[in-house]
Amino acid sequence: MNMAELNGRPVIPDDLLTLALTNYGHFTSMRVDNQRVRGLGLHLERLVRDCRAVFGADLDPEKVRHYVRQATSDLTGSFVVRVTVFDPAVELAHPDKAKNPSVLVTVRPAADLPLPPLRVKSVRYERDVPAVKHSGLFGALHARRAALLDGFDDALFIGPDDRVSEGGTWNVGFIGEEGVVWPKADILPGVTMALLQQIGQQHIAPVTLADAQGMRAAFATNTTIGVRAISAIDDVPMATEHPVLTKLRDAYLAIPGERL
């Protein structure tokens, strides 16, 4: 199922040299189920917003949608589409010249939901330009690697103030005494998080590592994993079953999605 198209045509290796060598761009990933995407409008809004921030250029969301539809029209079932926006002509010494973004659409298989719980390791790390979903993932992947080498499934980022922010490629939420708690921190605002924030009693508040480990439950969330329970934060076990967690998971899976 893996495939790639750039501006609506099949990719050739030379098309990707700039992305591989300079890696200046932004993206969004979205799970497609039966040609529908939960939060499609939010994904397109993110691409438009980030294109202005990264390139100072306007991006036509309908053109992006056309490229995605064209690349996936023959596919059925569930899969993940990533839309990466970058300028193939940009040079490492002159990112100021990156003003003509192109649209790369790639497709990969999707896992069946729900996924098994995660064991996460706290790692001190803050993303660069956290509000933009940019393609610079080295720091996040380095933290994930450290967690995996220590026997965990992923990393949970902790800032210098000892406050929880997010995970390697996902937002984190907690279930406390008064419902769902989202960490107050500089994070990438996820589309799936935005959808979940419309369900039930929720609030945003600072969450320290100790606070997180004392919550009734915790979960990771993004477009590819939905709502995924966290079974441990460092050496502290967390409950993987809770009525609010079940409500969030069921409500998310029930969202019909928008047609591509």
C-alpha positions in Angstrom: 0.0 0.0 0.0 2.9 2.4 0.5 3.0 5.0 -2.3 3.9 8.7 -2.8 2.8 11.5 -5.2 4.2 15.0 -5.5 1.7 17.6 -6.7 -0.4 14.8 -8.1 2.2 12.9 -10.0 4.3 9.8 -9.0 7.5 10.7 -7.1 10.9 10.2 -8.5 14.0 10.0 -6.2 15.3 13.5 -7.2 12.0 15.0 -6.0 12.8 14.0 -2.4 16.5 15.1 -2.2 15.7 18.5 -0.7 13.3 17.0 1.9 16.0 14.4 2.8 18.9 16.8 3.0 17.3 20.0 4.2 14.1 18.7 5.8 12.4 22.1 6.0 8.7 21.7 5.8 5.5 20.8 7.7 2.9 18.0 7.5 -0.2 16.5 8.8 -1.1 12.8 9.1 -4.7 11.6 9.0 -6.3 8.2 9.4 -8.7 7.3 6.6 -11.5 4.8 7.2 -13.6 3.9 4.2 -12.7 7.2 2.5 -13.6 9.3 5.5 -11.4 11.3 7.9 -12.3 12.3 11.4 -11.5 16.1 11.6 -10.6 16.5 7.9 -11.4 20.2 8.1 -9.1 20.6 11.0 -6.3 18.9 9.2 -6.7 21.2 6.2 -6.8 24.2 8.5 -3.6 23.1 10.1 -1.9 22.8 6.7 -3.0 26.3 5.7 -2.0 27.8 9.0 1.4 26.1 9.1 2.2 26.9 5.5 1.9 30.6 6.4 4.1 30.1 9.4 6.8 28.1 7.6 6.8 29.6 4.1 4.8 32.8 4.4 2.7 31.4 1.6 -1.0 30.6 1.1 -1.9 26.9 0.5 -5.1 26.0 -1.3 -6.9 23.4 0.9 -9.1 22.2 -2.0 -6.0 21.5 -4.1 -4.6 19.5 -1.2 -7.8 17.6 -0.9 -7.8 16.9 -4.6 -4.3 15.5 -4.4 -5.2 13.2 -1.5 -8.4 12.1 -3.2 -6.5 11.3 -6.4 -3.8 9.3 -4.5 -6.3 7.2 -2.5 -9.3 6.8 -4.9 -8.6 3.2 -5.5 -8.0 2.3 -1.8 -10.5 0.7 0.5 -10.5 0.0 4.3 -8.3 1.9 6.7 -4.9 3.5 6.0 -2.9 6.6 7.0 -2.3 9.5 4.7 0.5 12.0 5.4 0.6 15.3 3.6 4.0 17.0 3.6 4.5 20.5 2.4 8.0 21.6 1.3 9.8 23.6 -1.3 11.9 21.3 -3.5 14.1 24.2 -4.6 15.1 25.4 -1.1 18.8 25.5 -0.2 20.2 24.9 3.3 21.9 28.3 3.3 18.7 30.1 2.2 15.5 29.0 3.9 14.3 32.6 3.3 14.0 31.6 -0.3 11.5 28.8 0.4 8.3 30.4 -0.9 6.9 27.9 -3.4 5.7 24.9 -1.4 4.8 21.6 -3.1 2.5 18.9 -1.7 3.7 15.4 -1.1 1.1 12.8 -0.4 2.2 9.4 1.0 0.1 6.5 2.1 0.9 3.7 4.6 -1.2 0.9 6.3 -3.2 1.7 9.5 -3.3 -0.5 12.6 -6.5 -1.9 13.9 -8.1 0.1 16.8 -7.9 0.1 19.8 -4.2 -0.5 20.3 -2.7 -2.1 23.4 -1.7 0.2 26.3 1.6 2.1 26.3 4.4 2.1 28.9 6.0 5.5 28.7 9.3 6.9 30.1 9.5 10.5 31.2 12.2 12.4 29.2 13.2 16.1 29.6 12.6 17.6 26.1 10.8 20.5 24.5 9.9 20.6 20.8 11.2 23.4 18.6 8.4 25.7 17.5 5.8 23.4 19.2 2.7 25.0 17.7 3.8 23.9 14.1 3.7 20.3 13.0 7.0 20.6 11.3 9.1 17.9 9.7 12.0 18.3 12.2 11.5 15.2 14.3 15.1 14.4 15.4 14.6 15.5 19.0 11.3 13.6 19.4 12.7 10.5 17.8 15.9 10.6 19.9 13.8 10.8 23.0 11.6 7.9 21.7 14.8 5.8 21.0 16.0 6.4 24.6 12.7 5.2 26.0 12.7 2.1 23.8 16.2 1.2 24.7 15.2 1.4 28.4 12.4 -1.1 27.7 9.5 1.4 27.4 7.1 1.9 24.4 7.6 5.7 24.0 8.6 8.9 25.6 6.6 11.4 27.7 8.0 14.9 27.5 8.7 16.8 30.6 9.7 20.5 30.5 12.4 22.3 32.7 9.6 23.3 35.1 8.9 19.6 35.7 5.6 19.9 33.9 4.2 17.3 31.4 3.7 18.5 27.8 3.1 15.8 25.3 4.4 12.5 23.9 6.7 11.6 21.1 4.1 12.1 18.3 1.0 12.3 20.4 -0.9 14.5 22.8 -1.5 13.2 26.4 -4.6 13.5 28.5 -5.3 12.4 32.1 -8.4 11.4 34.0 -8.7 13.1 37.3 -11.3 13.6 40.0 -13.1 16.2 37.9 -12.9 14.6 34.4 -10.3 14.9 31.7 -7.3 17.1 32.3 -5.1 18.3 29.4 -1.6 19.6 30.3 -1.2 23.4 30.1 2.1 23.6 28.2 3.6 24.6 24.9 2.4 21.7 22.7 1.4 20.8 19.2 -2.4 21.2 19.2 -3.5 17.9 17.8 -6.6 17.3 15.7 -7.7 14.2 17.6 -7.2 16.1 20.9 -9.5 18.9 19.5 -12.2 16.4 18.7 -12.0 14.8 22.1 -12.2 18.1 23.9 -15.8 18.3 22.7 -16.7 15.3 24.8 -17.7 15.5 28.5 -16.2 17.5 31.4 -12.7 18.7 30.6 -10.2 21.4 31.6 -6.6 22.5 30.9 -4.2 22.8 33.9 -0.5 22.5 34.7 0.4 18.8 35.3 3.7 17.9 36.9 5.2 14.5 36.6 4.1 13.7 40.1 0.6 14.9 39.3 0.5 12.7 36.2 1.5 9.6 38.1 -1.2 10.3 40.6 -4.1 10.5 38.1 -6.8 7.9 37.9 -5.8 7.1 34.3 -3.8 8.5 31.3 -4.0 8.1 27.6 -2.2 9.0 24.4 -4.0 10.3 21.4 -3.5 11.1 17.7 -5.1 10.3 14.4 -3.4 7.0 14.0 -3.9 5.6 17.5 -7.2 7.2 18.5 -7.4 6.9 22.3 -4.7 4.6 23.6 -4.4 3.9 27.4 -1.1 4.4 29.2 -0.3 1.5 31.5 2.7 3.0 33.2 4.6 6.3 33.6 8.2 5.4 34.5 7.8 2.7 37.2 4.4 3.8 38.3 1.5 1.7 37.0 -1.6 3.4 35.7 -5.1 2.0 35.3 -5.9 1.0 31.7 -9.7 0.8 32.3 -11.9 3.7 33.4 -15.4 4.7 32.5 -14.3 8.1 31.1 -11.6 6.4 29.1 -14.1 4.1 27.6 -16.5 7.0 26.9 -13.7 8.9 25.0 -12.7 5.9 23.0 -16.2 5.0 22.0 -17.2 8.6 21.2 -14.1 9.0 19.0 -14.7 5.8 17.1 -18.3 6.9 16.6 -17.4 10.1 14.8 -18.4 9.5 11.2 -15.7 11.6 9.6 -15.8 13.8 6.5 -15.5 12.3 3.0 -12.3 13.0 1.2 
